[in-house]
Amino acid sequence: MTRSRRWNTADITDQTGRTFVVTGANAGIGFATTRALAERGARVIMACRNIEKAEAARATLPAVSRALTEVRRLDLADLDSVAAFVADATTGEGALERIDVLINNAGLMNIPHGLTAQGHEMQFGVNTLAHHALTMGLAPLLTDRVVWLGSLAHLWGRIDTDDLDSERRGYRPLGAYGNSKLGCIMLAYEWQRRFDREGRGLRSVAAHPGYTATELIRQSGRPLADRFFELGNSIPGAGLSPEQGALPVLYAAVVPDIAGGAFVGPDRAGGLRGYPRITWSTRRSHDAAVSADLWQRCTDMAAFR
């Protein structure tokens, strides 16, 4: 695939008539993604936990783009909320005829230990498990692809399918984040294997934003660690803007001929910054046996009742 190394939002083709669901769409990369898609004519469902913040963000869009967006509540820390979102989108009052692209963008990073409503470690529960549940529930409506937000943090991630909630290993905020993002990438690849077997022509693609200066990276509750990230964000040019960080996600979501199972990230400084290109993930992320086990374990945990 021949592409300019400087692919940007000007390269997004007309998206009129296409429907996107973007989780965590009210801030950071999610909002930048939403804005860019709506500017190209896409209908965007902003799936967000805090409706007031999402509506406030939506209100800042130009009128034409605002008319193409809709806020719906989705709390990824509660699988019952995921189930309710799916039910509304598939058979409820908000039923959608189709979803062309699902973008699993929302996430938590480097936070103090916490548990989801169902008792799962929070970063695994939100970043990995809930997005798997959402994908599973919305898959019948998909017509094109699902995009999973990974991270360079997957480089230090380890998936132990017998300890997905980090109970045996012990909880370390950045370690758990790396595990959760490795899980997202592995699920992206496993979903592609399953799409291939189904023969529906769907694609599952992963993307990472490099080092992006958002509030996400200073939530640990540890003053020294948070101060370190805050200083990094404050250095001009050190971190990508949300608009720049969204480029790999947008590339993964809209480039027509991207292959299923691709991984997209910035092209410079070891993936920390630059413009989107097809890149690589660790050998560990391509372990098909562990990925299949992870897929099944998450499916069992997320089964809608």
PAKEFI-643804 format. One record per residue (C-alpha): residue number from 1; chain; x, y, z. Coordinates in nm, 3 decimals, always signed. Layout:
MARPA   gumar   tifi         X         Y         Z
MARPA     NUM      A         X         Y         Z
...
This chain:
MARPA   gumar   tifi         X         Y         Z
MARPA       1      A    +0.000    +0.000    +0.000
MARPA       2      A    +0.161    +0.327    -0.112
MARPA       3      A    +0.075    +0.618    +0.115
MARPA       4      A    +0.224    +0.956    +0.190
MARPA       5      A    +0.426    +0.956    +0.511
MARPA       6      A    +0.241    +1.274    +0.603
MARPA       7      A    -0.115    +1.141    +0.592
MARPA       8      A    -0.351    +1.375    +0.777
MARPA       9      A    -0.716    +1.468    +0.810
MARPA      10      A    -0.714    +1.632    +0.466
MARPA      11      A    -0.676    +1.280    +0.325
MARPA      12      A    -1.002    +1.156    +0.481
MARPA      13      A    -1.245    +1.090    +0.200
MARPA      14      A    -1.613    +1.187    +0.214
MARPA      15      A    -1.779    +0.982    +0.490
MARPA      16      A    -2.136    +1.087    +0.417
MARPA      17      A    -2.380    +0.804    +0.487
MARPA      18      A    -2.141    +0.616    +0.716
MARPA      19      A    -2.202    +0.564    +1.088
MARPA      20      A    -1.923    +0.551    +1.347
MARPA      21      A    -1.943    +0.469    +1.717
MARPA      22      A    -1.659    +0.625    +1.918
MARPA      23      A    -1.614    +0.544    +2.286
MARPA      24      A    -1.474    +0.817    +2.510
MARPA      25      A    -1.565    +1.070    +2.242
MARPA      26      A    -1.595    +1.377    +2.466
MARPA      27      A    -1.226    +1.457    +2.519
MARPA      28      A    -0.873    +1.406    +2.394
MARPA      29      A    -0.818    +1.170    +2.105
MARPA      30      A    -1.182    +1.059    +2.109
MARPA      31      A    -1.313    +1.411    +2.058
MARPA      32      A    -1.051    +1.491    +1.794
MARPA      33      A    -1.155    +1.173    +1.613
MARPA      34      A    -1.522    +1.264    +1.639
MARPA      35      A    -1.465    +1.616    +1.508
MARPA      36      A    -1.257    +1.499    +1.210
MARPA      37      A    -1.513    +1.235    +1.110
MARPA      38      A    -1.812    +1.469    +1.141
MARPA      39      A    -1.630    +1.731    +0.935
MARPA      40      A    -1.617    +1.473    +0.656
MARPA      41      A    -1.990    +1.403    +0.679
MARPA      42      A    -1.995    +1.096    +0.903
MARPA      43      A    -2.267    +1.030    +1.156
MARPA      44      A    -2.090    +0.980    +1.491
MARPA      45      A    -2.240    +0.822    +1.801
MARPA      46      A    -2.046    +0.965    +2.095
MARPA      47      A    -2.049    +0.683    +2.353
MARPA      48      A    -1.953    +0.847    +2.683
MARPA      49      A    -1.990    +0.793    +3.056
MARPA      50      A    -2.058    +1.156    +3.147
MARPA      51      A    -2.346    +1.287    +2.938
MARPA      52      A    -2.307    +1.648    +3.055
MARPA      53      A    -1.939    +1.664    +2.960
MARPA      54      A    -2.011    +1.495    +2.629
MARPA      55      A    -2.289    +1.739    +2.544
MARPA      56      A    -2.067    +2.032    +2.642
MARPA      57      A    -1.794    +1.903    +2.408
MARPA      58      A    -2.048    +1.843    +2.132
MARPA      59      A    -2.174    +2.200    +2.169
MARPA      60      A    -1.832    +2.331    +2.063
MARPA      61      A    -1.858    +2.165    +1.722
MARPA      62      A    -1.967    +2.371    +1.421
MARPA      63      A    -2.341    +2.348    +1.361
MARPA      64      A    -2.310    +2.122    +1.057
MARPA      65      A    -2.088    +1.875    +1.244
MARPA      66      A    -2.298    +1.898    +1.559
MARPA      67      A    -2.605    +1.792    +1.363
MARPA      68      A    -2.424    +1.473    +1.263
MARPA      69      A    -2.332    +1.371    +1.618
MARPA      70      A    -2.533    +1.215    +1.898
MARPA      71      A    -2.440    +1.147    +2.260
MARPA      72      A    -2.534    +0.815    +2.420
MARPA      73      A    -2.441    +0.697    +2.767
MARPA      74      A    -2.186    +0.419    +2.800
MARPA      75      A    -2.005    +0.343    +3.126
MARPA      76      A    -1.731    +0.095    +3.043
MARPA      77      A    -1.672    +0.031    +3.412
MARPA      78      A    -2.009    -0.147    +3.426
MARPA      79      A    -2.092    -0.435    +3.191
MARPA      80      A    -2.462    -0.374    +3.259
MARPA      81      A    -2.418    -0.031    +3.099
MARPA      82      A    -2.246    -0.194    +2.802
MARPA      83      A    -2.536    -0.437    +2.770
MARPA      84      A    -2.787    -0.150    +2.786
MARPA      85      A    -2.600    +0.043    +2.518
MARPA      86      A    -2.595    -0.264    +2.294
MARPA      87      A    -2.964    -0.336    +2.354
MARPA      88      A    -3.060    +0.019    +2.261
MARPA      89      A    -2.842    +0.016    +1.949
MARPA      90      A    -2.968    -0.321    +1.828
MARPA      91      A    -3.335    -0.347    +1.930
MARPA      92      A    -3.426    -0.040    +2.138
MARPA      93      A    -3.561    +0.305    +2.061
MARPA      94      A    -3.215    +0.407    +1.944
MARPA      95      A    -3.174    +0.109    +1.713
MARPA      96      A    -2.919    +0.160    +1.437
MARPA      97      A    -2.954    +0.007    +1.094
MARPA      98      A    -2.579    -0.035    +1.066
MARPA      99      A    -2.249    +0.062    +1.222
MARPA     100      A    -1.979    +0.099    +0.964
MARPA     101      A    -1.695    +0.148    +1.211
MARPA     102      A    -1.666    +0.093    +1.586
MARPA     103      A    -1.373    +0.279    +1.745
MARPA     104      A    -1.279    +0.137    +2.086
MARPA     105      A    -1.101    +0.452    +2.202
MARPA     106      A    -1.189    +0.515    +2.569
MARPA     107      A    -0.944    +0.414    +2.835
MARPA     108      A    -0.790    +0.461    +3.176
MARPA     109      A    -0.417    +0.483    +3.243
MARPA     110      A    -0.195    +0.452    +3.546
MARPA     111      A    -0.473    +0.485    +3.804
MARPA     112      A    -0.485    +0.370    +4.168
MARPA     113      A    -0.624    +0.023    +4.216
MARPA     114      A    -0.998    +0.002    +4.168
MARPA     115      A    -1.266    -0.242    +4.064
MARPA     116      A    -1.542    -0.227    +3.806
MARPA     117      A    -1.906    -0.284    +3.897
MARPA     118      A    -1.852    -0.654    +3.831
MARPA     119      A    -1.536    -0.670    +4.043
MARPA     120      A    -1.269    -0.669    +3.772
MARPA     121      A    -0.945    -0.472    +3.797
MARPA     122      A    -1.038    -0.134    +3.656
MARPA     123      A    -0.784    -0.089    +3.375
MARPA     124      A    -0.839    -0.440    +3.241
MARPA     125      A    -1.213    -0.406    +3.293
MARPA     126      A    -1.249    -0.076    +3.107
MARPA     127      A    -0.974    -0.086    +2.846
MARPA     128      A    -0.997    -0.451    +2.748
MARPA     129      A    -1.297    -0.643    +2.878
MARPA     130      A    -1.570    -0.383    +2.826
MARPA     131      A    -1.454    -0.306    +2.473
MARPA     132      A    -1.459    -0.676    +2.394
MARPA     133      A    -1.814    -0.694    +2.529
MARPA     134      A    -1.913    -0.391    +2.323
MARPA     135      A    -1.759    -0.538    +2.008
MARPA     136      A    -1.932    -0.869    +2.071
MARPA     137      A    -2.268    -0.700    +2.115
MARPA     138      A    -2.239    -0.466    +1.816
MARPA     139      A    -2.072    -0.710    +1.575
MARPA     140      A    -2.403    -0.803    +1.406
MARPA     141      A    -2.441    -0.437    +1.301
MARPA     142      A    -2.084    -0.391    +1.174
MARPA     143      A    -2.036    -0.347    +0.800
MARPA     144      A    -1.668    -0.251    +0.777
MARPA     145      A    -1.430    -0.263    +1.073
MARPA     146      A    -1.354    -0.225    +1.442
MARPA     147      A    -1.056    -0.018    +1.559
MARPA     148      A    -0.884    -0.095    +1.889
MARPA     149      A    -0.674    +0.169    +2.062
MARPA     150      A    -0.343    +0.017    +2.166
MARPA     151      A    -0.038    +0.182    +2.315
MARPA     152      A    +0.340    +0.159    +2.314
MARPA     153      A    +0.285    +0.045    +2.674
MARPA     154      A    +0.201    -0.297    +2.527
MARPA     155      A    +0.580    -0.340    +2.499
MARPA     156      A    +0.596    -0.420    +2.871
MARPA     157      A    +0.257    -0.590    +2.894
MARPA     158      A    +0.210    -0.951    +2.992
MARPA     159      A    -0.114    -1.146    +2.949
MARPA     160      A    -0.176    -1.420    +3.203
MARPA     161      A    -0.521    -1.553    +3.128
MARPA     162      A    -0.535    -1.708    +3.475
MARPA     163      A    -0.469    -1.368    +3.637
MARPA     164      A    -0.638    -1.105    +3.419
MARPA     165      A    -0.737    -0.902    +3.726
MARPA     166      A    -0.377    -0.893    +3.859
MARPA     167      A    -0.474    -1.057    +4.187
MARPA     168      A    -0.187    -1.305    +4.196
MARPA     169      A    +0.079    -1.083    +4.039
MARPA     170      A    -0.011    -0.780    +4.248
MARPA     171      A    -0.126    -0.446    +4.114
MARPA     172      A    +0.114    -0.195    +3.962
MARPA     173      A    -0.059    +0.097    +3.785
MARPA     174      A    +0.165    +0.121    +3.478
MARPA     175      A    +0.211    -0.255    +3.462
MARPA     176      A    -0.165    -0.309    +3.462
MARPA     177      A    -0.201    -0.044    +3.191
MARPA     178      A    +0.055    -0.219    +2.973
MARPA     179      A    -0.124    -0.550    +3.026
MARPA     180      A    -0.458    -0.399    +2.930
MARPA     181      A    -0.323    -0.243    +2.611
MARPA     182      A    -0.147    -0.562    +2.509
MARPA     183      A    -0.483    -0.729    +2.565
MARPA     184      A    -0.652    -0.479    +2.330
MARPA     185      A    -0.402    -0.549    +2.053
MARPA     186      A    -0.426    -0.926    +2.099
MARPA     187      A    -0.805    -0.907    +2.087
MARPA     188      A    -0.783    -0.697    +1.771
MARPA     189      A    -0.581    -0.973    +1.606
MARPA     190      A    -0.805    -1.250    +1.739
MARPA     191      A    -1.119    -1.073    +1.622
MARPA     192      A    -0.961    -1.059    +1.276
MARPA     193      A    -0.900    -1.434    +1.280
MARPA     194      A    -1.264    -1.489    +1.370
MARPA     195      A    -1.390    -1.242    +1.109
MARPA     196      A    -1.183    -1.430    +0.851
MARPA     197      A    -1.341    -1.759    +0.952
MARPA     198      A    -1.690    -1.608    +0.937
MARPA     199      A    -1.628    -1.477    +0.586
MARPA     200      A    -1.819    -1.150    +0.640
MARPA     201      A    -1.537    -0.934    +0.507
MARPA     202      A    -1.509    -0.740    +0.833
MARPA     203      A    -1.178    -0.601    +0.954
MARPA     204      A    -1.025    -0.557    +1.296
MARPA     205      A    -0.742    -0.303    +1.316
MARPA     206      A    -0.532    -0.171    +1.605
MARPA     207      A    -0.374    +0.173    +1.636
MARPA     208      A    -0.166    +0.361    +1.890
MARPA     209      A    -0.129    +0.739    +1.925
MARPA     210      A    +0.235    +0.768    +2.031
MARPA     211      A    +0.303    +1.012    +2.313
MARPA     212      A    -0.001    +1.237    +2.323
MARPA     213      A    -0.035    +1.518    +2.576
MARPA     214      A    -0.374    +1.453    +2.735
MARPA     215      A    -0.509    +1.431    +3.089
MARPA     216      A    -0.510    +1.052    +3.057
MARPA     217      A    -0.144    +1.015    +3.145
MARPA     218      A    -0.154    +1.177    +3.488
MARPA     219      A    -0.420    +1.002    +3.687
MARPA     220      A    -0.218    +0.769    +3.908
MARPA     221      A    -0.278    +0.947    +4.235
MARPA     222      A    +0.097    +0.931    +4.290
MARPA     223      A    +0.223    +1.292    +4.306
MARPA     224      A    +0.575    +1.226    +4.177
MARPA     225      A    +0.459    +1.014    +3.884
MARPA     226      A    +0.184    +1.256    +3.791
MARPA     227      A    +0.424    +1.550    +3.817
MARPA     228      A    +0.663    +1.371    +3.580
MARPA     229      A    +0.393    +1.334    +3.316
MARPA     230      A    +0.272    +1.689    +3.376
MARPA     231      A    +0.622    +1.821    +3.310
MARPA     232      A    +0.642    +1.611    +2.996
MARPA     233      A    +0.315    +1.759    +2.874
MARPA     234      A    +0.435    +2.112    +2.946
MARPA     235      A    +0.746    +2.091    +2.726
MARPA     236      A    +0.661    +2.245    +2.386
MARPA     237      A    +0.668    +1.977    +2.119
MARPA     238      A    +0.730    +1.693    +2.364
MARPA     239      A    +0.384    +1.545    +2.331
MARPA     240      A    +0.152    +1.524    +2.036
MARPA     241      A    -0.169    +1.725    +2.044
MARPA     242      A    -0.492    +1.522    +2.061
MARPA     243      A    -0.545    +1.610    +1.694
MARPA     244      A    -0.207    +1.464    +1.603
MARPA     245      A    -0.257    +1.165    +1.831
MARPA     246      A    -0.587    +1.092    +1.660
MARPA     247      A    -0.427    +1.054    +1.316
MARPA     248      A    -0.331    +0.685    +1.353
MARPA     249      A    -0.681    +0.610    +1.483
MARPA     250      A    -0.840    +0.793    +1.191
MARPA     251      A    -0.605    +0.622    +0.944
MARPA     252      A    -0.705    +0.284    +1.087
MARPA     253      A    -1.072    +0.381    +1.070
MARPA     254      A    -1.107    +0.527    +0.721
MARPA     255      A    -0.826    +0.421    +0.485
MARPA     256      A    -1.015    +0.203    +0.238
MARPA     257      A    -0.751    -0.057    +0.158
MARPA     258      A    -0.601    -0.115    +0.502
MARPA     259      A    -0.568    -0.484    +0.578
MARPA     260      A    -0.745    -0.648    +0.867
MARPA     261      A    -0.504    -0.724    +1.148
MARPA     262      A    -0.290    -0.415    +1.075
MARPA     263      A    -0.133    -0.207    +1.351
MARPA     264      A    -0.100    +0.169    +1.289
MARPA     265      A    +0.117    +0.416    +1.474
MARPA     266      A    +0.331    +0.730    +1.433
MARPA     267      A    +0.633    +0.693    +1.207
MARPA     268      A    +0.906    +0.874    +1.400
MARPA     269      A    +1.103    +0.863    +1.725
MARPA     270      A    +1.032    +0.496    +1.779
MARPA     271      A    +0.659    +0.552    +1.742
MARPA     272      A    +0.638    +0.841    +1.987
MARPA     273      A    +0.550    +1.101    +1.726
MARPA     274      A    +0.499    +1.159    +1.356
MARPA     275      A    +0.242    +1.067    +1.096
MARPA     276      A    +0.055    +0.736    +1.071
MARPA     277      A    +0.197    +0.428    +0.905
MARPA     278      A    +0.161    +0.052    +0.935
MARPA     279      A    +0.391    -0.051    +1.218
MARPA     280      A    +0.472    -0.355    +1.431
MARPA     281      A    +0.373    -0.495    +1.769
MARPA     282      A    +0.563    -0.737    +1.989
MARPA     283      A    +0.602    -1.106    +1.917
MARPA     284      A    +0.405    -1.167    +2.235
MARPA     285      A    +0.104    -0.985    +2.086
MARPA     286      A    +0.094    -1.235    +1.799
MARPA     287      A    +0.064    -1.543    +2.022
MARPA     288      A    -0.250    -1.692    +1.865
MARPA     289      A    -0.308    -1.948    +2.140
MARPA     290      A    -0.301    -1.691    +2.421
MARPA     291      A    -0.511    -1.452    +2.213
MARPA     292      A    -0.777    -1.718    +2.157
MARPA     293      A    -0.780    -1.798    +2.529
MARPA     294      A    -0.805    -1.428    +2.615
MARPA     295      A    -1.095    -1.389    +2.369
MARPA     296      A    -1.280    -1.680    +2.526
MARPA     297      A    -1.214    -1.570    +2.884
MARPA     298      A    -1.338    -1.218    +2.807
MARPA     299      A    -1.641    -1.361    +2.625
MARPA     300      A    -1.729    -1.570    +2.930
MARPA     301      A    -1.687    -1.272    +3.164
MARPA     302      A    -1.890    -1.040    +2.943
MARPA     303      A    -2.174    -1.272    +2.848
MARPA     304      A    -2.495    -1.069    +2.839
MARPA     305      A    -2.768    -1.212    +3.053
